[in-house]
Amino acid sequence: MPKFRDFLKTDLNTFINSDEFATNHNVNGNEINIVIDTEFLKERSRKMSDPDGTYKEEILFHVKKDDFEGEPAIRSILKLDNTIYRISDVQEDEYMYTITLVGNGS
């Protein structure tokens, strides 16, 4: 009899699939499928003003653990599609990371 975690892995393969929700991006030099979650960021303000007039751009994405090289760490640098960001939050589930990036906008 299949276990619940087996169903989770199957669902994840549907969720992070370029024919469904995911898109291919260059993450730290590797082409992988990720799901960028703009709806969650709409709930939080995507651009927060700083006193000096700059703003911080946030990007949140979901990625399969098996596809992500290494283990993401808060405050480390991540390069997404040739733009450098700092990891501000990482949530780890059974088979997936949810990573929030922060970068300086203009």
Backbone atoms as SQL, in Angstrom:
CREATE TABLE atoms (id INTEGER PRIMARY KEY, chain TEXT, resi INTEGER, resn TEXT, atom TEXT, x REAL, y REAL, z REAL);
INSERT INTO atoms VALUES
  (1, 'A', 1, 'MET', 'N', 0.842, -1.174, 0.000),
  (2, 'A', 1, 'MET', 'CA', 0.000, 0.000, 0.000),
  (3, 'A', 1, 'MET', 'C', 0.893, 1.245, 0.000),
  (4, 'A', 2, 'PRO', 'N', 0.612, 2.205, -0.913),
  (5, 'A', 2, 'PRO', 'CA', 1.418, 3.424, -0.965),
  (6, 'A', 2, 'PRO', 'C', 1.264, 4.251, 0.315),
  (7, 'A', 3, 'LYS', 'N', 2.326, 4.921, 0.667),
  (8, 'A', 3, 'LYS', 'CA', 2.304, 5.794, 1.835),
  (9, 'A', 3, 'LYS', 'C', 2.005, 7.224, 1.403),
  (10, 'A', 4, 'PHE', 'N', 1.595, 8.038, 2.370),
  (11, 'A', 4, 'PHE', 'CA', 1.251, 9.427, 2.090),
  (12, 'A', 4, 'PHE', 'C', 2.417, 10.174, 1.439),
  (13, 'A', 5, 'ARG', 'N', 3.637, 9.926, 1.929),
  (14, 'A', 5, 'ARG', 'CA', 4.796, 10.640, 1.378),
  (15, 'A', 5, 'ARG', 'C', 5.019, 10.298, -0.092),
  (16, 'A', 6, 'ASP', 'N', 4.590, 9.102, -0.533),
  (17, 'A', 6, 'ASP', 'CA', 4.676, 8.737, -1.952),
  (18, 'A', 6, 'ASP', 'C', 3.766, 9.630, -2.791),
  (19, 'A', 7, 'PHE', 'N', 2.586, 9.933, -2.260),
  (20, 'A', 7, 'PHE', 'CA', 1.664, 10.828, -2.963),
  (21, 'A', 7, 'PHE', 'C', 2.221, 12.248, -3.024),
  (22, 'A', 8, 'LEU', 'N', 2.884, 12.692, -1.954),
  (23, 'A', 8, 'LEU', 'CA', 3.493, 14.021, -1.954),
  (24, 'A', 8, 'LEU', 'C', 4.533, 14.154, -3.050),
  (25, 'A', 9, 'LYS', 'N', 5.356, 13.144, -3.210),
  (26, 'A', 9, 'LYS', 'CA', 6.395, 13.200, -4.230),
  (27, 'A', 9, 'LYS', 'C', 5.784, 13.247, -5.629),
  (28, 'A', 10, 'THR', 'N', 4.717, 12.495, -5.845),
  (29, 'A', 10, 'THR', 'CA', 4.022, 12.517, -7.136),
  (30, 'A', 10, 'THR', 'C', 3.421, 13.889, -7.394),
  (31, 'A', 11, 'ASP', 'N', 2.779, 14.463, -6.376),
  (32, 'A', 11, 'ASP', 'CA', 2.202, 15.804, -6.524),
  (33, 'A', 11, 'ASP', 'C', 3.276, 16.845, -6.811),
  (34, 'A', 12, 'LEU', 'N', 4.422, 16.716, -6.185),
  (35, 'A', 12, 'LEU', 'CA', 5.516, 17.653, -6.409),
  (36, 'A', 12, 'LEU', 'C', 6.000, 17.589, -7.855),
  (37, 'A', 13, 'ASN', 'N', 6.057, 16.394, -8.409),
  (38, 'A', 13, 'ASN', 'CA', 6.471, 16.252, -9.808),
  (39, 'A', 13, 'ASN', 'C', 5.472, 16.899, -10.760),
  (40, 'A', 14, 'THR', 'N', 4.228, 17.006, -10.350),
  (41, 'A', 14, 'THR', 'CA', 3.228, 17.724, -11.149),
  (42, 'A', 14, 'THR', 'C', 3.385, 19.230, -10.963),
  (43, 'A', 15, 'PHE', 'N', 3.567, 19.661, -9.724),
  (44, 'A', 15, 'PHE', 'CA', 3.680, 21.084, -9.401),
  (45, 'A', 15, 'PHE', 'C', 4.920, 21.704, -10.036),
  (46, 'A', 16, 'ILE', 'N', 6.066, 21.064, -9.894),
  (47, 'A', 16, 'ILE', 'CA', 7.311, 21.605, -10.450),
  (48, 'A', 16, 'ILE', 'C', 7.590, 20.892, -11.770),
  (49, 'A', 17, 'ASN', 'N', 6.739, 21.205, -12.728),
  (50, 'A', 17, 'ASN', 'CA', 6.794, 20.617, -14.057),
  (51, 'A', 17, 'ASN', 'C', 6.586, 21.752, -15.049),
  (52, 'A', 18, 'SER', 'N', 7.442, 21.844, -16.055),
  (53, 'A', 18, 'SER', 'CA', 7.369, 22.970, -16.994),
  (54, 'A', 18, 'SER', 'C', 6.095, 22.944, -17.837),
  (55, 'A', 19, 'ASP', 'N', 5.401, 21.815, -17.894),
  (56, 'A', 19, 'ASP', 'CA', 4.122, 21.766, -18.604),
  (57, 'A', 19, 'ASP', 'C', 2.967, 22.205, -17.709),
  (58, 'A', 20, 'GLU', 'N', 3.220, 22.393, -16.438),
  (59, 'A', 20, 'GLU', 'CA', 2.171, 22.783, -15.499),
  (60, 'A', 20, 'GLU', 'C', 2.453, 24.176, -14.930),
  (61, 'A', 21, 'PHE', 'N', 3.209, 24.265, -13.846),
  (62, 'A', 21, 'PHE', 'CA', 3.403, 25.538, -13.139),
  (63, 'A', 21, 'PHE', 'C', 4.818, 26.097, -13.227),
  (64, 'A', 22, 'ALA', 'N', 5.802, 25.251, -13.418),
  (65, 'A', 22, 'ALA', 'CA', 7.207, 25.671, -13.336),
  (66, 'A', 22, 'ALA', 'C', 7.694, 26.290, -14.642),
  (67, 'A', 23, 'THR', 'N', 8.743, 27.094, -14.501),
  (68, 'A', 23, 'THR', 'CA', 9.458, 27.638, -15.655),
  (69, 'A', 23, 'THR', 'C', 10.945, 27.388, -15.439),
  (70, 'A', 24, 'ASN', 'N', 11.666, 27.301, -16.538),
  (71, 'A', 24, 'ASN', 'CA', 13.095, 27.010, -16.483),
  (72, 'A', 24, 'ASN', 'C', 13.863, 28.297, -16.218),
  (73, 'A', 25, 'HIS', 'N', 14.770, 28.253, -15.235),
  (74, 'A', 25, 'HIS', 'CA', 15.585, 29.414, -14.886),
  (75, 'A', 25, 'HIS', 'C', 17.015, 28.963, -14.618),
  (76, 'A', 26, 'ASN', 'N', 17.926, 29.915, -14.738),
  (77, 'A', 26, 'ASN', 'CA', 19.318, 29.655, -14.405),
  (78, 'A', 26, 'ASN', 'C', 19.519, 30.028, -12.939),
  (79, 'A', 27, 'VAL', 'N', 19.784, 29.012, -12.116),
  (80, 'A', 27, 'VAL', 'CA', 19.997, 29.218, -10.690),
  (81, 'A', 27, 'VAL', 'C', 21.422, 28.794, -10.363),
  (82, 'A', 28, 'ASN', 'N', 22.247, 29.773, -10.026),
  (83, 'A', 28, 'ASN', 'CA', 23.663, 29.518, -9.712),
  (84, 'A', 28, 'ASN', 'C', 24.355, 28.715, -10.808),
  (85, 'A', 29, 'GLY', 'N', 24.029, 29.037, -12.066),
  (86, 'A', 29, 'GLY', 'CA', 24.694, 28.394, -13.193),
  (87, 'A', 29, 'GLY', 'C', 24.059, 27.096, -13.658),
  (88, 'A', 30, 'ASN', 'N', 22.981, 26.661, -13.005),
  (89, 'A', 30, 'ASN', 'CA', 22.298, 25.424, -13.391),
  (90, 'A', 30, 'ASN', 'C', 20.910, 25.735, -13.922),
  (91, 'A', 31, 'GLU', 'N', 20.564, 25.149, -15.050),
  (92, 'A', 31, 'GLU', 'CA', 19.225, 25.307, -15.615),
  (93, 'A', 31, 'GLU', 'C', 18.294, 24.324, -14.917),
  (94, 'A', 32, 'ILE', 'N', 17.326, 24.863, -14.136),
  (95, 'A', 32, 'ILE', 'CA', 16.386, 24.003, -13.417),
  (96, 'A', 32, 'ILE', 'C', 14.985, 24.609, -13.473),
  (97, 'A', 33, 'ASN', 'N', 13.999, 23.775, -13.225),
  (98, 'A', 33, 'ASN', 'CA', 12.615, 24.235, -13.160),
  (99, 'A', 33, 'ASN', 'C', 12.302, 24.701, -11.750),
  (100, 'A', 34, 'ILE', 'N', 11.719, 25.907, -11.671),
  (101, 'A', 34, 'ILE', 'CA', 11.275, 26.447, -10.390),
  (102, 'A', 34, 'ILE', 'C', 9.890, 27.044, -10.586),
  (103, 'A', 35, 'VAL', 'N', 9.188, 27.244, -9.489),
  (104, 'A', 35, 'VAL', 'CA', 7.890, 27.918, -9.527),
  (105, 'A', 35, 'VAL', 'C', 8.048, 29.226, -8.771),
  (106, 'A', 36, 'ILE', 'N', 7.949, 30.340, -9.486),
  (107, 'A', 36, 'ILE', 'CA', 8.008, 31.659, -8.854),
  (108, 'A', 36, 'ILE', 'C', 6.608, 31.986, -8.364),
  (109, 'A', 37, 'ASP', 'N', 6.497, 32.328, -7.095),
  (110, 'A', 37, 'ASP', 'CA', 5.208, 32.529, -6.446),
  (111, 'A', 37, 'ASP', 'C', 4.964, 34.014, -6.232),
  (112, 'A', 38, 'THR', 'N', 4.298, 34.649, -7.179),
  (113, 'A', 38, 'THR', 'CA', 4.028, 36.085, -7.067),
  (114, 'A', 38, 'THR', 'C', 2.810, 36.366, -6.201),
  (115, 'A', 39, 'GLU', 'N', 1.903, 35.413, -6.061),
  (116, 'A', 39, 'GLU', 'CA', 0.709, 35.625, -5.249),
  (117, 'A', 39, 'GLU', 'C', 1.049, 35.816, -3.772),
  (118, 'A', 40, 'PHE', 'N', 1.953, 34.993, -3.263),
  (119, 'A', 40, 'PHE', 'CA', 2.356, 35.135, -1.870),
  (120, 'A', 40, 'PHE', 'C', 3.003, 36.495, -1.632),
  (121, 'A', 41, 'LEU', 'N', 3.798, 36.935, -2.593),
  (122, 'A', 41, 'LEU', 'CA', 4.481, 38.218, -2.424),
  (123, 'A', 41, 'LEU', 'C', 3.538, 39.401, -2.546),
  (124, 'A', 42, 'LYS', 'N', 2.409, 39.214, -3.215),
  (125, 'A', 42, 'LYS', 'CA', 1.422, 40.293, -3.271),
  (126, 'A', 42, 'LYS', 'C', 0.847, 40.555, -1.887),
  (127, 'A', 43, 'GLU', 'N', 0.740, 39.489, -1.086),
  (128, 'A', 43, 'GLU', 'CA', 0.235, 39.650, 0.274),
  (129, 'A', 43, 'GLU', 'C', 1.211, 40.459, 1.126),
  (130, 'A', 44, 'ARG', 'N', 2.483, 40.201, 0.935),
  (131, 'A', 44, 'ARG', 'CA', 3.512, 41.023, 1.577),
  (132, 'A', 44, 'ARG', 'C', 3.887, 42.083, 0.554),
  (133, 'A', 45, 'SER', 'N', 4.271, 43.213, 0.974),
  (134, 'A', 45, 'SER', 'CA', 4.662, 44.250, 0.024),
  (135, 'A', 45, 'SER', 'C', 5.935, 43.821, -0.686),
  (136, 'A', 46, 'ARG', 'N', 5.896, 43.727, -2.038),
  (137, 'A', 46, 'ARG', 'CA', 7.054, 43.264, -2.793),
  (138, 'A', 46, 'ARG', 'C', 8.202, 44.259, -2.748),
  (139, 'A', 47, 'LYS', 'N', 7.870, 45.523, -2.661),
  (140, 'A', 47, 'LYS', 'CA', 8.925, 46.536, -2.660),
  (141, 'A', 47, 'LYS', 'C', 8.787, 47.367, -1.403),
  (142, 'A', 48, 'MET', 'N', 9.759, 47.247, -0.541),
  (143, 'A', 48, 'MET', 'CA', 9.722, 47.983, 0.719),
  (144, 'A', 48, 'MET', 'C', 10.699, 49.151, 0.627),
  (145, 'A', 49, 'SER', 'N', 10.237, 50.334, 0.915),
  (146, 'A', 49, 'SER', 'CA', 11.099, 51.507, 0.802),
  (147, 'A', 49, 'SER', 'C', 12.126, 51.550, 1.919),
  (148, 'A', 50, 'ASP', 'N', 13.305, 51.997, 1.584),
  (149, 'A', 50, 'ASP', 'CA', 14.357, 52.272, 2.553),
  (150, 'A', 50, 'ASP', 'C', 14.453, 53.786, 2.707),
  (151, 'A', 51, 'PRO', 'N', 15.027, 54.270, 3.816),
  (152, 'A', 51, 'PRO', 'CA', 15.147, 55.713, 4.026),
  (153, 'A', 51, 'PRO', 'C', 15.942, 56.426, 2.936),
  (154, 'A', 52, 'ASP', 'N', 16.865, 55.727, 2.279),
  (155, 'A', 52, 'ASP', 'CA', 17.683, 56.391, 1.264),
  (156, 'A', 52, 'ASP', 'C', 17.024, 56.400, -0.114),
  (157, 'A', 53, 'GLY', 'N', 15.772, 55.935, -0.213),
  (158, 'A', 53, 'GLY', 'CA', 15.047, 56.012, -1.471),
  (159, 'A', 53, 'GLY', 'C', 15.178, 54.784, -2.347),
  (160, 'A', 54, 'THR', 'N', 15.987, 53.815, -1.948),
  (161, 'A', 54, 'THR', 'CA', 16.062, 52.588, -2.733),
  (162, 'A', 54, 'THR', 'C', 14.963, 51.645, -2.255),
  (163, 'A', 55, 'TYR', 'N', 14.721, 50.616, -3.021),
  (164, 'A', 55, 'TYR', 'CA', 13.751, 49.629, -2.579),
  (165, 'A', 55, 'TYR', 'C', 14.360, 48.249, -2.681),
  (166, 'A', 56, 'LYS', 'N', 13.768, 47.340, -1.960),
  (167, 'A', 56, 'LYS', 'CA', 14.221, 45.964, -1.993),
  (168, 'A', 56, 'LYS', 'C', 13.234, 45.152, -2.816),
  (169, 'A', 57, 'GLU', 'N', 13.766, 44.431, -3.781),
  (170, 'A', 57, 'GLU', 'CA', 12.952, 43.569, -4.614),
  (171, 'A', 57, 'GLU', 'C', 12.963, 42.169, -4.008),
  (172, 'A', 58, 'GLU', 'N', 11.813, 41.564, -3.860),
  (173, 'A', 58, 'GLU', 'CA', 11.728, 40.217, -3.315),
  (174, 'A', 58, 'GLU', 'C', 11.224, 39.248, -4.378),
  (175, 'A', 59, 'ILE', 'N', 11.778, 38.062, -4.354),
  (176, 'A', 59, 'ILE', 'CA', 11.328, 36.972, -5.216),
  (177, 'A', 59, 'ILE', 'C', 11.224, 35.734, -4.343),
  (178, 'A', 60, 'LEU', 'N', 10.111, 35.040, -4.449),
  (179, 'A', 60, 'LEU', 'CA', 9.921, 33.798, -3.722),
  (180, 'A', 60, 'LEU', 'C', 9.735, 32.691, -4.745),
  (181, 'A', 61, 'PHE', 'N', 10.471, 31.594, -4.573),
  (182, 'A', 61, 'PHE', 'CA', 10.278, 30.474, -5.493),
  (183, 'A', 61, 'PHE', 'C', 10.369, 29.135, -4.778),
  (184, 'A', 62, 'HIS', 'N', 9.782, 28.141, -5.423),
  (185, 'A', 62, 'HIS', 'CA', 9.775, 26.768, -4.928),
  (186, 'A', 62, 'HIS', 'C', 10.636, 25.936, -5.872),
  (187, 'A', 63, 'VAL', 'N', 11.424, 25.029, -5.295),
  (188, 'A', 63, 'VAL', 'CA', 12.319, 24.190, -6.098),
  (189, 'A', 63, 'VAL', 'C', 12.414, 22.815, -5.442),
  (190, 'A', 64, 'LYS', 'N', 12.515, 21.783, -6.262),
  (191, 'A', 64, 'LYS', 'CA', 12.717, 20.440, -5.722),
  (192, 'A', 64, 'LYS', 'C', 14.100, 20.362, -5.100),
  (193, 'A', 65, 'LYS', 'N', 14.197, 19.746, -3.939),
  (194, 'A', 65, 'LYS', 'CA', 15.489, 19.583, -3.272),
  (195, 'A', 65, 'LYS', 'C', 16.488, 18.867, -4.169),
  (196, 'A', 66, 'ASP', 'N', 16.014, 17.859, -4.894),
  (197, 'A', 66, 'ASP', 'CA', 16.897, 17.080, -5.760),
  (198, 'A', 66, 'ASP', 'C', 17.495, 17.921, -6.883),
  (199, 'A', 67, 'ASP', 'N', 16.798, 18.998, -7.286),
  (200, 'A', 67, 'ASP', 'CA', 17.282, 19.841, -8.384),
  (201, 'A', 67, 'ASP', 'C', 18.206, 20.956, -7.912),
  (202, 'A', 68, 'PHE', 'N', 18.122, 21.312, -6.627),
  (203, 'A', 68, 'PHE', 'CA', 18.896, 22.433, -6.096),
  (204, 'A', 68, 'PHE', 'C', 20.242, 21.924, -5.602),
  (205, 'A', 69, 'GLU', 'N', 21.287, 22.532, -6.097),
  (206, 'A', 69, 'GLU', 'CA', 22.637, 22.104, -5.712),
  (207, 'A', 69, 'GLU', 'C', 23.005, 22.681, -4.352),
  (208, 'A', 70, 'GLY', 'N', 23.339, 21.825, -3.413),
  (209, 'A', 70, 'GLY', 'CA', 23.705, 22.268, -2.074),
  (210, 'A', 70, 'GLY', 'C', 22.481, 22.539, -1.231),
  (211, 'A', 71, 'GLU', 'N', 22.735, 23.139, -0.070),
  (212, 'A', 71, 'GLU', 'CA', 21.655, 23.481, 0.850),
  (213, 'A', 71, 'GLU', 'C', 21.614, 24.995, 0.978),
  (214, 'A', 72, 'PRO', 'N', 20.479, 25.637, 0.666),
  (215, 'A', 72, 'PRO', 'CA', 20.426, 27.097, 0.729),
  (216, 'A', 72, 'PRO', 'C', 20.541, 27.600, 2.163),
  (217, 'A', 73, 'ALA', 'N', 21.275, 28.673, 2.348),
  (218, 'A', 73, 'ALA', 'CA', 21.478, 29.239, 3.682),
  (219, 'A', 73, 'ALA', 'C', 21.069, 30.707, 3.673),
  (220, 'A', 74, 'ILE', 'N', 20.398, 31.126, 4.730),
  (221, 'A', 74, 'ILE', 'CA', 19.999, 32.525, 4.867),
  (222, 'A', 74, 'ILE', 'C', 21.248, 33.407, 4.860),
  (223, 'A', 75, 'ARG', 'N', 21.145, 34.529, 4.174),
  (224, 'A', 75, 'ARG', 'CA', 22.198, 35.535, 3.984),
  (225, 'A', 75, 'ARG', 'C', 23.246, 35.136, 2.946),
  (226, 'A', 76, 'SER', 'N', 23.119, 33.961, 2.345),
  (227, 'A', 76, 'SER', 'CA', 24.073, 33.605, 1.293),
  (228, 'A', 76, 'SER', 'C', 23.609, 34.219, -0.035),
  (229, 'A', 77, 'ILE', 'N', 24.507, 34.245, -0.989),
  (230, 'A', 77, 'ILE', 'CA', 24.247, 34.837, -2.297),
  (231, 'A', 77, 'ILE', 'C', 23.714, 33.765, -3.233),
  (232, 'A', 78, 'LEU', 'N', 22.719, 34.140, -4.046),
  (233, 'A', 78, 'LEU', 'CA', 22.173, 33.259, -5.073),
  (234, 'A', 78, 'LEU', 'C', 22.041, 34.060, -6.354),
  (235, 'A', 79, 'LYS', 'N', 22.448, 33.482, -7.443),
  (236, 'A', 79, 'LYS', 'CA', 22.341, 34.144, -8.742),
  (237, 'A', 79, 'LYS', 'C', 21.177, 33.515, -9.505),
  (238, 'A', 80, 'LEU', 'N', 20.166, 34.338, -9.813),
  (239, 'A', 80, 'LEU', 'CA', 18.985, 33.896, -10.532),
  (240, 'A', 80, 'LEU', 'C', 18.908, 34.657, -11.844),
  (241, 'A', 81, 'ASP', 'N', 19.029, 33.921, -12.940),
  (242, 'A', 81, 'ASP', 'CA', 18.954, 34.533, -14.276),
  (243, 'A', 81, 'ASP', 'C', 19.871, 35.756, -14.404),
  (244, 'A', 82, 'ASN', 'N', 21.106, 35.592, -14.002),
  (245, 'A', 82, 'ASN', 'CA', 22.153, 36.615, -14.123),
  (246, 'A', 82, 'ASN', 'C', 21.969, 37.823, -13.217),
  (247, 'A', 83, 'THR', 'N', 21.086, 37.734, -12.247),
  (248, 'A', 83, 'THR', 'CA', 20.926, 38.796, -11.252),
  (249, 'A', 83, 'THR', 'C', 21.288, 38.212, -9.887),
  (250, 'A', 84, 'ILE', 'N', 22.059, 38.976, -9.131),
  (251, 'A', 84, 'ILE', 'CA', 22.523, 38.499, -7.828),
  (252, 'A', 84, 'ILE', 'C', 21.552, 38.951, -6.742),
  (253, 'A', 85, 'TYR', 'N', 21.173, 37.994, -5.900),
  (254, 'A', 85, 'TYR', 'CA', 20.273, 38.236, -4.781),
  (255, 'A', 85, 'TYR', 'C', 20.891, 37.658, -3.515),
  (256, 'A', 86, 'ARG', 'N', 20.332, 38.044, -2.385),
  (257, 'A', 86, 'ARG', 'CA', 20.698, 37.446, -1.100),
  (258, 'A', 86, 'ARG', 'C', 19.485, 36.642, -0.625),
  (259, 'A', 87, 'ILE', 'N', 19.731, 35.450, -0.093),
  (260, 'A', 87, 'ILE', 'CA', 18.651, 34.619, 0.438),
  (261, 'A', 87, 'ILE', 'C', 18.222, 35.193, 1.783),
  (262, 'A', 88, 'SER', 'N', 16.936, 35.555, 1.899),
  (263, 'A', 88, 'SER', 'CA', 16.443, 36.136, 3.144),
  (264, 'A', 88, 'SER', 'C', 15.628, 35.135, 3.961),
  (265, 'A', 89, 'ASP', 'N', 15.143, 34.074, 3.323),
  (266, 'A', 89, 'ASP', 'CA', 14.369, 33.070, 4.052),
  (267, 'A', 89, 'ASP', 'C', 14.399, 31.754, 3.293),
  (268, 'A', 90, 'VAL', 'N', 14.441, 30.652, 4.036),
  (269, 'A', 90, 'VAL', 'CA', 14.381, 29.313, 3.455),
  (270, 'A', 90, 'VAL', 'C', 13.427, 28.481, 4.287),
  (271, 'A', 91, 'GLN', 'N', 12.476, 27.871, 3.609),
  (272, 'A', 91, 'GLN', 'CA', 11.599, 26.902, 4.262),
  (273, 'A', 91, 'GLN', 'C', 11.849, 25.561, 3.598),
  (274, 'A', 92, 'GLU', 'N', 11.990, 24.538, 4.427),
  (275, 'A', 92, 'GLU', 'CA', 12.321, 23.206, 3.920),
  (276, 'A', 92, 'GLU', 'C', 11.178, 22.252, 4.225),
  (277, 'A', 93, 'ASP', 'N', 10.687, 21.594, 3.178),
  (278, 'A', 93, 'ASP', 'CA', 9.677, 20.562, 3.331),
  (279, 'A', 93, 'ASP', 'C', 10.306, 19.223, 2.979),
  (280, 'A', 94, 'GLU', 'N', 9.516, 18.197, 2.940),
  (281, 'A', 94, 'GLU', 'CA', 10.016, 16.844, 2.671),
  (282, 'A', 94, 'GLU', 'C', 10.853, 16.772, 1.395),
  (283, 'A', 95, 'TYR', 'N', 10.337, 17.342, 0.307),
  (284, 'A', 95, 'TYR', 'CA', 11.005, 17.212, -0.991),
  (285, 'A', 95, 'TYR', 'C', 11.298, 18.549, -1.656),
  (286, 'A', 96, 'MET', 'N', 11.023, 19.672, -0.975),
  (287, 'A', 96, 'MET', 'CA', 11.082, 20.965, -1.643),
  (288, 'A', 96, 'MET', 'C', 11.641, 22.043, -0.719),
  (289, 'A', 97, 'TYR', 'N', 12.297, 23.042, -1.352),
  (290, 'A', 97, 'TYR', 'CA', 12.682, 24.272, -0.667),
  (291, 'A', 97, 'TYR', 'C', 11.772, 25.392, -1.168),
  (292, 'A', 98, 'THR', 'N', 11.417, 26.284, -0.258),
  (293, 'A', 98, 'THR', 'CA', 10.780, 27.551, -0.627),
  (294, 'A', 98, 'THR', 'C', 11.768, 28.625, -0.207),
  (295, 'A', 99, 'ILE', 'N', 12.251, 29.364, -1.198),
  (296, 'A', 99, 'ILE', 'CA', 13.351, 30.311, -0.981),
  (297, 'A', 99, 'ILE', 'C', 12.875, 31.719, -1.308),
  (298, 'A', 100, 'THR', 'N', 13.138, 32.655, -0.393),
  (299, 'A', 100, 'THR', 'CA', 12.855, 34.066, -0.620),
  (300, 'A', 100, 'THR', 'C', 14.168, 34.786, -0.842),
  (301, 'A', 101, 'LEU', 'N', 14.216, 35.552, -1.926),
  (302, 'A', 101, 'LEU', 'CA', 15.414, 36.320, -2.289),
  (303, 'A', 101, 'LEU', 'C', 15.126, 37.808, -2.134),
  (304, 'A', 102, 'VAL', 'N', 16.172, 38.554, -1.792),
  (305, 'A', 102, 'VAL', 'CA', 16.089, 40.000, -1.709),
  (306, 'A', 102, 'VAL', 'C', 17.224, 40.588, -2.537),
  (307, 'A', 103, 'GLY', 'N', 16.870, 41.590, -3.318),
  (308, 'A', 103, 'GLY', 'CA', 17.877, 42.298, -4.106),
  (309, 'A', 103, 'GLY', 'C', 17.579, 43.782, -4.071),
  (310, 'A', 104, 'ASN', 'N', 18.567, 44.579, -4.343),
  (311, 'A', 104, 'ASN', 'CA', 18.358, 46.028, -4.388),
  (312, 'A', 104, 'ASN', 'C', 17.857, 46.416, -5.758),
  (313, 'A', 105, 'GLY', 'N', 16.783, 47.173, -5.785),
  (314, 'A', 105, 'GLY', 'CA', 16.261, 47.692, -7.037),
  (315, 'A', 105, 'GLY', 'C', 16.734, 49.102, -7.242),
  (316, 'A', 106, 'SER', 'N', 16.281, 49.700, -8.318),
  (317, 'A', 106, 'SER', 'CA', 16.676, 51.091, -8.560),
  (318, 'A', 106, 'SER', 'C', 15.478, 51.973, -8.695);
